Amino acid sequence: LNQFDTIYHEHFSYLSLLVVENAFKQHGLEVFDVEKLPTHGGSLRLYAGHAGSRPQLSNLHAMRSEESAAGLDNIETYRAFAGTAQETKCALLEFLIRCRRQKQTVAGYGAPAKGNTLLNYCGIGPELLPYTVDKSPHKQGLFLPGTHIPIYSPEIIATLRPDYVLILPWNLRDEIAGQMTKIREWGGMFVVPIPSVEIF
């Protein structure tokens, strides 16, 4: 789903079932069951033991098939993922540059790690995103790492009335849009960058 912005320091390893099974096999271990979890756009919880110690459950066979169908055993899948990330970068930059040239204002919403990953990868600084807001008082008055974009309290949105609010924690888009409905009063709109740039 193009969630490249969730690849950062505290999420250090990204292992598919196929990779884990190969690694475990080298050490006499075997996965016998798997659960899909919604965390971070989808995670797996694996159950393993000594090879041959437990019967493999149907969930495991289904997940192997799903990963194979998704191309996780094919290098071209990963090359395509890199290309999609580059397209997202270009689309977001084009949007922000167009807004700047048309004298439209864009404010960020949120100061999450995934937002920092995205902004730093795209090379976006205060010239394209003058500020972001965050509910956490521990972040307000500080700057986003690397980009030096200032972080303010969300109340400033009503004062400055931006044309667009770029939701950096895009996985919370509905919740944030619901909290910030007042931007519609001056014709403001929301933008999310992932899985693709979308204005709503």
Contact map, one row per residue, 1 for C-alpha under 8 A:
11100000000000000000000000000000000000000000000000000000000000000000000000000000000000000000000000000000000000000000000000000000000000000000000000000000000000000000000000000000000000000000000000100000
11110000000000000000000000000000000000000000000000000000000000000000000000000000100110000000000000000000000000000000000000000000000000000000000000000000000000000000000000000000000000000000000001110000
11111110000000000000000000000000000000001000000000000000000000000000000000000000000000000000000000000000000000000000000000000000000000000000000000000000000000000000000000000000000000000000000001100000
01111110000000000000000000000000000000000000000000000000000000000000000000000000000010000000000000000000000000000000000000000000000000000000000000000000000000000000000000000000000000000000000000000000
00111111000000000000000000000000000000000000000000000000000000000000000000000000000000000000000000000000000000000110110000000000000000000000000000000000000000000000000000000000000000000000000000000000
00111111001000000000000000000000000000010000000000000000000000000000000000000000000000000000000000000000000000001100100000000000000000000000000000000000000000000000000000000000000000000000000000000000
00111111101100000000000000000000000000000000000000000000000000000000000000000000000000000000000000000000000000000100100000000000000000000000000000000000000000000000000000000000000000000000000000000000
00001111111100000000000000000000000000000000000000000000000000000000000000000000000000000000000000000000000000001100100000000000000000000000000000000000000000000000000000000000000000000000000000000000
00000011111100000000000000000000000000000000000000000000000000000000000000000000000000000000000000000000000000000000000000000000000000000000000000000000000000000000000000000000000000000000000000000000
00000001111100000000000000000000000000000000000000000000000000000000000000000000000000000000000000000000000000000000000000000000000000000000000000000000000000000000000000000000000000000000000000000000
00000111111111000000000000000000000000000000000000000000000000000000000000000000000000000000000000000000000000000000000000000000000000000000000000000000000000000000000000000000000000000000000000000000
00000011111111000000000000000000000000000000000000000000000000000000000000000000000000000000000000000000000000000000000000000000000000000000000000000000000000000000000000000000000000000000000000000000
00000000001111100000000000000000000000000000000000000000000000000000000000000000000000000000000000000000000000000000000000000000000000000000000000000000000000000000000000000000000000000000000000000000
00000000001111110000000000000000000000000000000000000000000000000000000000000000000000000000000000000000000000000000000000000000000000000000000000000000000000000000000000000000000000000000000000000000
00000000000011111111000000000000000000000000000000000000000000000000000000000000000000000000000000000000000000000000000000000000000000000000000000000000000000000000000000000000000000000000000000000000
00000000000001111111000000000000000000000000000000000000000000000010000100000000000000000000000000000000000000000000000000000000000000000000000000000000000000000000000000000000000000000000000000000000
00000000000000111111100000000000000000000001000000000000000000110010000000000000000000000000000000000000000000000000000000000000000000000000000000000000000000000000000000000000000000000000000000000000
00000000000000111111110000000000000000000000000000000000000000010010000110000000000000000000000000000000000000000000000000000000000000000000000000000000000000000000000000000000000000000000000000000000
00000000000000111111111000000000000000000000000000000000000000000000000000000000000000000000000000000000000000000000000000000000000000000000000000000000000000000000000000000000000000000000000000000000
00000000000000111111111100000000000000000000000000000000000000000000000000000000000000000000000000000000000000000000000000000000000000000000000000000000000000000000000000000000000000000000000000000000
00000000000000001111111110000110000000000000000000000000000000000000000000000000000000000000000000000000000000000000000000000000000000000000000000000000000000000000000000000000000000000000000000000000
00000000000000000111111111000000000000000000000000000000000000000000000000000000000000000000000000000000000000000000000000000000000000000000000000000000000000000000000000000000000000000000000000000000
00000000000000000011111111100000000000000000000000000000000000000000000000000000000000000000000000000000000000000000000000000000000000000000000000000000000000000000000000000000000000000000000000000000
00000000000000000001111111111110000000000000000000000000000000000000000000000000000000000000000000000000000000000000000000000000000000000000000000000000000000000000000000000000000000000000000000000000
00000000000000000000111111111100000000000000000000100000000000000000000000000000000000000000000000000000000000000000000000000000000000000000000000000000000000000000000000000000000000000000000000000000
00000000000000000000011111111000000000000000000000000000000000000000000000000000000000000000000000000000000000000000000000000000000000000000000000000000000000000000000000000000000000000000000000000000
00000000000000000000001111111000000000000000000000000000000000000000000000000000000000000000000000000000000000000000000000000000000000000000000000000000000000000000000000000000000000000000000000000000
00000000000000000000000111111100000000000000000001100000000000000000000000000000000000000000000000000000000000000000000000000000000000000000000000000000000000000000000000000000000000000000000000000000
00000000000000000000000111111110000000000000000111100000000000000000000000000000000000000000000000000000000000000000000000000000000000000000000000000000000000000000000000000000000000000000000000000000
00000000000000000000100110011111000000000000000111110000000000000000000000000000000000000000000000000000000000000000000000000000000000000000000000000000000000000000000000000000000000000000000000000000
00000000000000000000100100001111110000000000011110000001000100000000000000000000000000000000000000000000000000000000000000000000000000000000000000000000000000000000000000000000000000000000000000000000
00000000000000000000000000000111110000000000011110000111100100000000000000000000000000000000000000000000000000000000000000000000000000000000000000000000000000000000000000000000000000000000000000000000
00000000000000000000000000000011111000000000011100000001111100000000000000000000000000000000000000000000000000000000000000000000000000000000000000000000000000000000000000000000000000000000000000000000
00000000000000000000000000000011111100000001111000000000001100100000000000000000000000000000000000000000000000000000000000000000000000000000000000000000000000000000000000000000000000000000000000000000
00000000000000000000000000000000111110000001110000000000001000000000000000000000000000000000000000000000000000000000000000000000000000000000000000000000000000000000000000000000000000000000000000000000
00000000000000000000000000000000011111000111100000000000000000000000000000000000000000000000000000000000000000000000000000000000000000000000000000000000000000000000000000000000000000000000000000000000
00000000000000000000000000000000001111100111100000000000000000000000000000000000000000000000000000000000000000000000000000000000000000000000000000000000000000000000000000000000000000000000000000000000
00000000000000000000000000000000000111111110000000000000000000000000000000000000000000000000000000000000000000000000000000000000000000000000000000000000000000000000000000000000000000000000000000000000
00000000000000000000000000000000000011111110000000000000000000000000000000000000000000000000000000000000000000000000000000000000000000000000000000000000000000000000000000000000000000000000000000000000
00000100000000000000000000000000000001111110000000000000000000000000000000000000000000000000000000000000000000000000000000000000000000000000000000000000000000000000000000000000000000000000000000000000
00100000000000000000000000000000000001111110000000000000000000000000000000000000000000000000000000000000000000000000000000000000000000000000000000000000000000000000000000000000000000000000000000000000
00000000000000000000000000000000000111111111000000000000000000000000000000000000000000000000000000000000000000000000000000000000000000000000000000000000000000000000000000000000000000000000000000000000
00000000000000000000000000000000000111111111100000000000000000000000000000000000000000000000000000000000000000000000000000000000000000000000000000000000000000000000000000000000000000000000000000000000
00000000000000001000000000000000011110000111110000000000000000000000000000000000000000000000000000000000000000000000000000000000000000000000000000000000000000000000000000000000000000000000000000000000
00000000000000000000000000000000011110000011111000000000000000000000000000000000000000000000000000000000000000000000000000000000000000000000000000000000000000000000000000000000000000000000000000000000
00000000000000000000000000000011111000000001111100000000000000000000000000000000000000000000000000000000000000000000000000000000000000000000000000000000000000000000000000000000000000000000000000000000
00000000000000000000000000000011110000000000111110000000000000000000000000000000000000000000000000000000000000000000000000000000000000000000000000000000000000000000000000000000000000000000000000000000
00000000000000000000000000001111100000000000011111000000000000000000000000000000000000000000000000000000000000000000000000000000000000000000000000000000000000000000000000000000000000000000000000000000
00000000000000000000000000001111000000000000001111101100000000000000000000000000000000000000000000000000000000000000000000000000000000000000000000000000000000000000000000000000000000000000000000000000
00000000000000000000000000011100000000000000000111111000000000000000000000000000000000000000000000000000000000000000000000000000000000000000000000000000000000000000000000000000000000000000000000000000
00000000000000000000000010011100000000000000000011111100000000000000000000000000000000000000000000000000000000000000000000000000000000000000000000000000000000000000000000000000000000000000000000000000
00000000000000000000000000000100000000000000000001111110000000000000000000000000000000000000000000000000000000000000000000000000000000000000000000000000000000000000000000000000000000000000000000000000
00000000000000000000000000000000000000000000000011111110000000000000000000000000000000000000000000000000000000000000000000000000000000000000000000000000000000000000000000000000000000000000000000000000
00000000000000000000000000000001000000000000000010111111000000000000000000000000000000000000000000000000000000000000000000000000000000000000000000000000000000000000000000000000000000000000000000000000
00000000000000000000000000000001000000000000000000011111100000000000000000000000000000000000000000000000000000000000000000000000000000000000000000000000000000000000000000000000000000000000000000000000
00000000000000000000000000000011100000000000000000000111110110000000000000000000000000000000000000000000000000000000000000000000000000000000000000000000000000000000000000000000000000000000000000000000
00000000000000000000000000000001100000000000000000000011111110000000000000000000000000000000000000000000000000000000000000000000000000000000000000000000000000000000000000000000000000000000000000000000
00000000000000000000000000000000100000000000000000000001111111000000000000000000000000000000000000000000000000000000000000000000000000000000000000000000000000000000000000000000000000000000000000000000
00000000000000000000000000000000111000000000000000000000111111100000000000000000000000000000000000000000000000000000000000000000000000000000000000000000000000000000000000000000000000000000000000000000
00000000000000000000000000000011110000000000000000000001111111110000000000000000000000000000000000000000000000000000000000000000000000000000000000000000000000000000000000000000000000000000000000000000
00000000000000000000000000000000000000000000000000000001111111111000000000000000000000000000000000000000000000000000000000000000000000000000000000000000000000000000000000000000000000000000000000000000
00000000000000000000000000000000000000000000000000000000011111111100000000000000000000000000000000000000000000000000000000000000000000000000000000000000000000000000000000000000000000000000000000000000
00000000000000001000000000000000010000000000000000000000001111111110000000000000000000000000000000000000000000000000000000000000000000000000000000000000000000000000000000000000000000000000000000000000
00000000000000001100000000000000000000000000000000000000000111111111000000000000000000000000000000000000000000000000000000000000000000000000000000000000000000000000000000000000000000000000000000000000
00000000000000000000000000000000000000000000000000000000000011111111100000000000000000000000000000000000000000000000000000000000000000000000000000000000000000000000000000000000000000000000000000000000
00000000000000000000000000000000000000000000000000000000000001111111110000000000000000000000000000000000000000000000000000000000000000000000000000000000000000000000000000000000000000000000000000000000
00000000000000011100000000000000000000000000000000000000000000111111111110000000000000000000000000000000000000000000000000000000000000000000000000000000000000000000000000000000000000000000000000000000
00000000000000000000000000000000000000000000000000000000000000011111111110000000000000000000000000000000000000000000000000000000000000000000000000000000000000000000000000000000000000000000000000000000
00000000000000000000000000000000000000000000000000000000000000001111111100000000000000000000000000000000000000000000000000000000000000000000000000000000000000000000000000000000000000000000000000000000
00000000000000000000000000000000000000000000000000000000000000000111111100000000000000000000000000000000000000000000000000000000000000000000000000000000000000000000000000000000000000000000000000000000
00000000000000000000000000000000000000000000000000000000000000000011111111011000000000000000000000000000000000000000000000000000000000000000000000000000000000000000000000000000000000000000000000000000
00000000000000010100000000000000000000000000000000000000000000000011111111101100000000000000000000000000000000000000000000000000000000000000000000000000000000000000000000000000000000000000000000000000
00000000000000000100000000000000000000000000000000000000000000000011001111100000000000000000000000000000000000000000000000000000000000000000000000000000000000000000000000000000000000000000000000000000
00000000000000000000000000000000000000000000000000000000000000000000001111111100000000000000000000000000000000000000000000000000000000000000000000000000000000000000000000000000000000000000000000000000
00000000000000000000000000000000000000000000000000000000000000000000000111111110000000000000000000000000000000000000000000000000000000000000000000000000000000000000000000000000000000000000000000000000
00000000000000000000000000000000000000000000000000000000000000000000001001111111000000000000000000000000000000000000000000000000000000000000000000000000000000000000000000000000000000000000000000000000
00000000000000000000000000000000000000000000000000000000000000000000001101111111100000000000000000000000000000000000000000000000000000000000000000000000000000000000000000000000000000000000000000000000
00000000000000000000000000000000000000000000000000000000000000000000000101111111110000000000000000000000000000000000000000000000000000000000000000000000000000000000000000000000000000000000000000000000
00000000000000000000000000000000000000000000000000000000000000000000000000111111111000000000000000000000000000000000000000000000000000000000000000000000000000000000000000000000000000000000000000000000
00000000000000000000000000000000000000000000000000000000000000000000000000011111111100000000000000000000000000000000000000000000000000000000000000000000000000000000000000000000000000000000000000000000
01000000000000000000000000000000000000000000000000000000000000000000000000001111111110000000000000000000000000000000000000000000000000000000000000000000000000000000000000000000000000000000000000000000
00000000000000000000000000000000000000000000000000000000000000000000000000000111111111000000000000000000000000000000000000000000000000000000000000000000000000000000000000000000000000000000000000000000
00000000000000000000000000000000000000000000000000000000000000000000000000000011111111100000000000000000000000000000000000000000000000000000000000000000000000000000000000000000000000000000000000000000
01000000000000000000000000000000000000000000000000000000000000000000000000000001111111110000000000000000000000000000000000000000000000000000000000000000000000000000000000000000000000000000000000000000
01010000000000000000000000000000000000000000000000000000000000000000000000000000111111111000000000000000000000000000000000000000000000000000000000000000000000000000000000000000000000000000000000000000
00000000000000000000000000000000000000000000000000000000000000000000000000000000011111111100000000000000000000000000000000000000000000000000000000000000000000000000000000000000000000000000000000000000
00000000000000000000000000000000000000000000000000000000000000000000000000000000001111111110000000000000000000000000000000000000000000000000000000000000000000000000000000000000000000000000000000000000
00000000000000000000000000000000000000000000000000000000000000000000000000000000000111111111000000000000000000000000000000000000000000000000000000000000000000000000000000000000000000000000000011111000
00000000000000000000000000000000000000000000000000000000000000000000000000000000000011111111100000000000000000000000000011000000000000000000000000000000000000000000000000000000000000000000000000000000
00000000000000000000000000000000000000000000000000000000000000000000000000000000000001111111110000000000000000000000000001000000000000000000000000000000000000000000000000000000000000000000000000000000
00000000000000000000000000000000000000000000000000000000000000000000000000000000000000111111111000000000000000000000000000000000000000000000000000000000000000000000000000000000000000000000000000001000
00000000000000000000000000000000000000000000000000000000000000000000000000000000000000011111111100000000000000000000000000000000000000000000000000000000000000000000000000000000000000000000000010001000
00000000000000000000000000000000000000000000000000000000000000000000000000000000000000001111111110000000000000000000000001010000000000000000000000000000000000000000000000000000000000000000000000000000
00000000000000000000000000000000000000000000000000000000000000000000000000000000000000000111111111000000000000000000000000000000000000000000000000000000000000000000000000000000000000000000000000000000
00000000000000000000000000000000000000000000000000000000000000000000000000000000000000000011111111100000000000000000000000000000000000000000000000000000000000000000000000000000000000000000000000000000
00000000000000000000000000000000000000000000000000000000000000000000000000000000000000000001111111110000010000000000000000000001100000000000000000000000000000000000000000000000000000000000000000000000
00000000000000000000000000000000000000000000000000000000000000000000000000000000000000000000111111111000000000000000000000000001000000000000000000000000000000000000000000000000000000000000000000000000
00000000000000000000000000000000000000000000000000000000000000000000000000000000000000000000011111111100000000000000000000000000000000000000000000000000000000000000000000000000000000000000000000000000
00000000000000000000000000000000000000000000000000000000000000000000000000000000000000000000001111111111110000000000000000000000000000000000000000000000000000000000000000000000000000000000000000000000
00000000000000000000000000000000000000000000000000000000000000000000000000000000000000000000000111111111100000000000000000000001000000000000000000000000000000000000000000000000000000000000000000000000
00000000000000000000000000000000000000000000000000000000000000000000000000000000000000000000000011111111000000000000000000000000000000000000000000000000000000000000000000000000000000000000000000000000
00000000000000000000000000000000000000000000000000000000000000000000000000000000000000000000000001111111000000000000000000000000000000000000000000000000000000000000000000000000000000000000000000000000
00000000000000000000000000000000000000000000000000000000000000000000000000000000000000000000000000111111100000000000000000000000000000000000000000000000000000000000000000000000000000000000000000000000
00000000000000000000000000000000000000000000000000000000000000000000000000000000000000000000000000111111110000000000000000000000000000000000000000000000000000000111000000000000000000000000000000000000
00000000000000000000000000000000000000000000000000000000000000000000000000000000000000000000000000110011111000000000000000000000000000000000000000000000000000000111000000000000000000000000000000000000
00000000000000000000000000000000000000000000000000000000000000000000000000000000000000000000000100100001111100000000000000000001110000000000000000000000000000000111110000000000000000000000000000000000
00000000000000000000000000000000000000000000000000000000000000000000000000000000000000000000000000000000111110000000000000000000111110000000000000000000000010000101110000000000000000000000000000000000
00000000000000000000000000000000000000000000000000000000000000000000000000000000000000000000000000000000011111000000000000000000101110000000000000000000000000000000111100000000000000000000000000000000
00000000000000000000000000000000000000000000000000000000000000000000000000000000000000000000000000000000001111100000000000000000000111000000000000000000010000000000111110000000000000000000000000000000
00000000000000000000000000000000000000000000000000000000000000000000000000000000000000000000000000000000000111110010000000000000000111100000000000000000000000000000001110000000000000000000000000000000
00000000000000000000000000000000000000000000000000000000000000000000000000000000000000000000000000000000000011111011000000000000000111000010000100000010000000000000000110000000000000000000000000000000
00000000000000000000000000000000000000000000000000000000000000000000000000000000000000000000000000000000000001111111000000000000000000000000000000000000000000000000000110000000000000000000000000000000
00000101000000000000000000000000000000000000000000000000000000000000000000000000000000000000000000000000000000111111100000000000000000000000000000000000000000000000000000000000000000000000000000000000
00001111000000000000000000000000000000000000000000000000000000000000000000000000000000000000000000000000000000011111110000000000000000000000000000000000000000000000000110000000000000000000000000000000
00001000000000000000000000000000000000000000000000000000000000000000000000000000000000000000000000000000000001111111111000000000000000000000000000000000000000000000000110000000000000000000000000000000
00000000000000000000000000000000000000000000000000000000000000000000000000000000000000000000000000000000000000111111111100000000000000000000000111100000000000000000000000000000000000000000000000000000
00001111000000000000000000000000000000000000000000000000000000000000000000000000000000000000000000000000000000001111111110000000000000000000000000000000000000000000000000000000000000000000000000000000
00001000000000000000000000000000000000000000000000000000000000000000000000000000000000000000000000000000000000000111111111000000000000000000000000000000000000000000000000000000000000000000000000000000
00000000000000000000000000000000000000000000000000000000000000000000000000000000000000000000000000000000000000000011111111111000000000000000000000100000000000000000000000000000000000000000000000000000
00000000000000000000000000000000000000000000000000000000000000000000000000000000000000000000000000000000000000000001111111110000000000000000000001100000000000000000000000000000000000000000000000000000
00000000000000000000000000000000000000000000000000000000000000000000000000000000000000001000000000000000000000000000111111110000000000000000000000000000000000000000000000000000000000000000000000000000
00000000000000000000000000000000000000000000000000000000000000000000000000000000000000001100100000000000000000000000011111110000000000000000000000000000000000000000000000000000000000000000000000000000
00000000000000000000000000000000000000000000000000000000000000000000000000000000000000000000000000000000000000000000001111111000000000000000000000100000000000000000000000000000000000000000000000000000
00000000000000000000000000000000000000000000000000000000000000000000000000000000000000000000100000000000000000000000001111111111100000000000000000100000000000000000000000000000000000000000000000000000
00000000000000000000000000000000000000000000000000000000000000000000000000000000000000000000000000000000000000000000001000111111110000000000000000111000000000000000000000000000000000000000000000000000
00000000000000000000000000000000000000000000000000000000000000000000000000000000000000000000000000000000000000000000000000011111111000000000000000111100000000000000000000000000000000000000000000000000
00000000000000000000000000000000000000000000000000000000000000000000000000000000000000000000000000000000000000000000000000011111110000000000000000000000000000000000000000000000000000000000000000000000
00000000000000000000000000000000000000000000000000000000000000000000000000000000000000000000000110010000010000000000000000011111110000000000000000000000000000000000000000000000000000000000000000000000
00000000000000000000000000000000000000000000000000000000000000000000000000000000000000000000000100000000011100000000000000011111111100000000000000001000000000000000000000000000000000000000000000000000
00000000000000000000000000000000000000000000000000000000000000000000000000000000000000000000000000000000011000000000000000001111111100000000000000001100000000000000000000000000000000000000000000000000
00000000000000000000000000000000000000000000000000000000000000000000000000000000000000000000000000000000001100000000000000000100111110000000000000001111000000000000000000000000000000000000000000000000
00000000000000000000000000000000000000000000000000000000000000000000000000000000000000000000000000000000001111100000000000000000111111000000000000001111000000000000000000000000000000000000000000000000
00000000000000000000000000000000000000000000000000000000000000000000000000000000000000000000000000000000001111100000000000000000001111100001000000000011110110000000000000000000000000000000000000000000
00000000000000000000000000000000000000000000000000000000000000000000000000000000000000000000000000000000000011100000000000000000000111111011000000000011110000000000000000000000000000000000000000000000
00000000000000000000000000000000000000000000000000000000000000000000000000000000000000000000000000000000000001000000000000000000000011111001000000000000110000000000000000000000000000000000000000000000
00000000000000000000000000000000000000000000000000000000000000000000000000000000000000000000000000000000000000000000000000000000000001111111000000000000100000000000000000000000000000000000000000000000
00000000000000000000000000000000000000000000000000000000000000000000000000000000000000000000000000000000000000000000000000000000000001111111000000000000100000000000000000000000000000000000000000000000
00000000000000000000000000000000000000000000000000000000000000000000000000000000000000000000000000000000000000000000000000000000000000011111000000000000000000000000000000000000000000000000000000000000
00000000000000000000000000000000000000000000000000000000000000000000000000000000000000000000000000000000000000100000000000000000000001011111111000000011000000000000000000000000000000000000000000000000
00000000000000000000000000000000000000000000000000000000000000000000000000000000000000000000000000000000000000000000000000000000000011111111110000000011100000000000000000000000000000000000000000000000
00000000000000000000000000000000000000000000000000000000000000000000000000000000000000000000000000000000000000000000000000000000000000000011111000000111000000000000000000000000000000000000000000000000
00000000000000000000000000000000000000000000000000000000000000000000000000000000000000000000000000000000000000000000000000000000000000000011111100000111000000000000000000000000000000000000000000000000
00000000000000000000000000000000000000000000000000000000000000000000000000000000000000000000000000000000000000000000000000000000000000000010111110111110000000000000000000000000000000000000000000000000
00000000000000000000000000000000000000000000000000000000000000000000000000000000000000000000000000000000000000100001000000000000000000000000011111111110000000000000000000000000000000000000000000000000
00000000000000000000000000000000000000000000000000000000000000000000000000000000000000000000000000000000000000000001000000000000000000000000001111111000000000000000000000000000000000000000000000000000
00000000000000000000000000000000000000000000000000000000000000000000000000000000000000000000000000000000000000000001000100000000000000000000000111110000000000000000000000000000000000000000000000000000
00000000000000000000000000000000000000000000000000000000000000000000000000000000000000000000000000000000000000000001001100111100000000000000001111111000000000000000000000000000000000000000000000000000
00000000000000000000000000000000000000000000000000000000000000000000000000000000000000000000000000000000000000000000000000001100000000000000001111111100000000000000000000000000000000000000000000000000
00000000000000000000000000000000000000000000000000000000000000000000000000000000000000000000000000000000000000000000000000001100111100000000001110111110000000000000000000000000000000000000000000000000
00000000000000000000000000000000000000000000000000000000000000000000000000000000000000000000000000000000000000000000000000000100011100000000111100011111000000000000000000000000000000000000000000000000
00000000000000000000000000000000000000000000000000000000000000000000000000000000000000000000000000000000000000100000000000000000001111000011111100001111100000000000000000000000000000000000000000000000
00000000000000000000000000000000000000000000000000000000000000000000000000000000000000000000000000000000000000000000000000000000001111000011110000000111110100000000000000000000000000000000000000000000
00000000000000000000000000000000000000000000000000000000000000000000000000000000000000000000000000000000000000000000000000000000000011111001000000000011111100000000000000000000000000000000000000000000
00000000000000000000000000000000000000000000000000000000000000000000000000000000000000000000000000000000000010000000000000000000000011100000000000000001111110000000000000000000000000000000000000000000
00000000000000000000000000000000000000000000000000000000000000000000000000000000000000000000000000000000000000000000000000000000000000000000000000000000111111100000000000000000000000000000000000000000
00000000000000000000000000000000000000000000000000000000000000000000000000000000000000000000000000000000000000000000000000000000000010000000000000000001111111110000000000000000000000000000000000000000
00000000000000000000000000000000000000000000000000000000000000000000000000000000000000000000000000000000001000000000000000000000000010000000000000000000011111111100000000000000000000100000000000000000
00000000000000000000000000000000000000000000000000000000000000000000000000000000000000000000000000000000000000000000000000000000000000000000000000000000001111111000000000000000000001100000000000000000
00000000000000000000000000000000000000000000000000000000000000000000000000000000000000000000000000000000000000000000000000000000000000000000000000000000001111111000000000000000000000000000000000000000
00000000000000000000000000000000000000000000000000000000000000000000000000000000000000000000000000000000000000000000000000000000000000000000000000000000000111111100000000000000000000000000000000000000
00000000000000000000000000000000000000000000000000000000000000000000000000000000000000000000000000000000000000000000000000000000000000000000000000000000000011111110000000000000000000100101000000000000
00000000000000000000000000000000000000000000000000000000000000000000000000000000000000000000000000000001111000000000000000000000000000000000000000000000000010011111100000000000000000100001000000000000
00000000000000000000000000000000000000000000000000000000000000000000000000000000000000000000000000000001110000000000000000000000000000000000000000000000000000001111100000000000000000000011100000000000
00000000000000000000000000000000000000000000000000000000000000000000000000000000000000000000000000000001111000000000000000000000000000000000000000000000000000000111110000000000000000000001111000000000
00000000000000000000000000000000000000000000000000000000000000000000000000000000000000000000000000000000011110000000000000000000000000000000000000000000000000000111111000000000000000000001111000000000
00000000000000000000000000000000000000000000000000000000000000000000000000000000000000000000000000000000011110000000000000000000000000000000000000000000000000000001111100000000000000000000011110000000
00000000000000000000000000000000000000000000000000000000000000000000000000000000000000000000000000000000000111000000000000000000000000000000000000000000000000000000111111001001000000000000011110000000
00000000000000000000000000000000000000000000000000000000000000000000000000000000000000000000000000000000000111110110000000000000000000000000000000000000000000000000011111000000000000000000000110000000
00000000000000000000000000000000000000000000000000000000000000000000000000000000000000000000000000000000000011110110000000000000000000000000000000000000000000000000001111111000000000000000000000000000
00000000000000000000000000000000000000000000000000000000000000000000000000000000000000000000000000000000000000000000000000000000000000000000000000000000000000000000001111111000000000000000000111000000
00000000000000000000000000000000000000000000000000000000000000000000000000000000000000000000000000000000000000000000000000000000000000000000000000000000000000000000000011111000000000000000000000000000
00000000000000000000000000000000000000000000000000000000000000000000000000000000000000000000000000000000000000000000000000000000000000000000000000000000000000000000000011111111000000000000000000000000
00000000000000000000000000000000000000000000000000000000000000000000000000000000000000000000000000000000000000000000000000000000000000000000000000000000000000000000001011111111100000000000000100000000
00000000000000000000000000000000000000000000000000000000000000000000000000000000000000000000000000000000000000000000000000000000000000000000000000000000000000000000000000011111110000000000000000000000
00000000000000000000000000000000000000000000000000000000000000000000000000000000000000000000000000000000000000000000000000000000000000000000000000000000000000000000000000011111111000000000000000000000
00000000000000000000000000000000000000000000000000000000000000000000000000000000000000000000000000000000000000000000000000000000000000000000000000000000000000000000001000011111111100000000000000000000
00000000000000000000000000000000000000000000000000000000000000000000000000000000000000000000000000000000000000000000000000000000000000000000000000000000000000000000000000001111111110000000010000000000
00000000000000000000000000000000000000000000000000000000000000000000000000000000000000000000000000000000000000000000000000000000000000000000000000000000000000000000000000000111111110000000000000000000
00000000000000000000000000000000000000000000000000000000000000000000000000000000000000000000000000000000000000000000000000000000000000000000000000000000000000000000000000000011111110000000000000000000
00000000000000000000000000000000000000000000000000000000000000000000000000000000000000000000000000000000000000000000000000000000000000000000000000000000000000000000000000000001111111100000000000000000
00000000000000000000000000000000000000000000000000000000000000000000000000000000000000000000000000000000000000000000000000000000000000000000000000000000000000000000000000000000111111111000000000000000
00000000000000000000000000000000000000000000000000000000000000000000000000000000000000000000000000000000000000000000000000000000000000000000000000000000000001000000000000000000000111111100000000000000
00000000000000000000000000000000000000000000000000000000000000000000000000000000000000000000000000000000000000000000000000000000000000000000000000000000000011001100000000000000000111111111100000000000
00000000000000000000000000000000000000000000000000000000000000000000000000000000000000000000000000000000000000000000000000000000000000000000000000000000000000000000000000000000000011111111100000000000
00000000000000000000000000000000000000000000000000000000000000000000000000000000000000000000000000000000000000000000000000000000000000000000000000000000000000000000000000000000000011111111000000000000
00000000000000000000000000000000000000000000000000000000000000000000000000000000000000000000000000000000000000000000000000000000000000000000000000000000000000001000000000000000000001111111000000000000
00000000000000000000000000000000000000000000000000000000000000000000000000000000000000000000000000000000000000000000000000000000000000000000000000000000000000000010000000000000000000111111100000000000
00000000000000000000000000000000000000000000000000000000000000000000000000000000000000000000000000000000000000000000000000000000000000000000000000000000000000001111100000000000000000111111110000000000
00000000000000000000000000000000000000000000000000000000000000000000000000000000000000000000000000000000000000000000000000000000000000000000000000000000000000000011100000000000000000110011111000000011
00000000000000000000000000000000000000000000000000000000000000000000000000000000000000000000000000000000000000000000000000000000000000000000000000000000000000000001111000000000100000000001111100000011
00000000000000000000000000000000000000000000000000000000000000000000000000000000000000000000000000000000000000000000000000000000000000000000000000000000000000000001111000000000000000000000111110001111
00000000000000000000000000000000000000000000000000000000000000000000000000000000000000000000000000000000000000000000000000000000000000000000000000000000000000000000011101001000000000000000011111011110
00000000000000000000000000000000000000000000000000000000000000000000000000000000000000010001000000000000000000000000000000000000000000000000000000000000000000000000011101000000000000000000001111111100
01100000000000000000000000000000000000000000000000000000000000000000000000000000000000010000000000000000000000000000000000000000000000000000000000000000000000000000000001000000000000000000000111111100
11100000000000000000000000000000000000000000000000000000000000000000000000000000000000010000000000000000000000000000000000000000000000000000000000000000000000000000000000000000000000000000000011111000
01000000000000000000000000000000000000000000000000000000000000000000000000000000000000010000000000000000000000000000000000000000000000000000000000000000000000000000000000000000000000000000000111111100
00000000000000000000000000000000000000000000000000000000000000000000000000000000000000010011000000000000000000000000000000000000000000000000000000000000000000000000000000000000000000000000001111111110
00000000000000000000000000000000000000000000000000000000000000000000000000000000000000000000000000000000000000000000000000000000000000000000000000000000000000000000000000000000000000000000001111011111
00000000000000000000000000000000000000000000000000000000000000000000000000000000000000000000000000000000000000000000000000000000000000000000000000000000000000000000000000000000000000000000111100001111
00000000000000000000000000000000000000000000000000000000000000000000000000000000000000000000000000000000000000000000000000000000000000000000000000000000000000000000000000000000000000000000111000000111
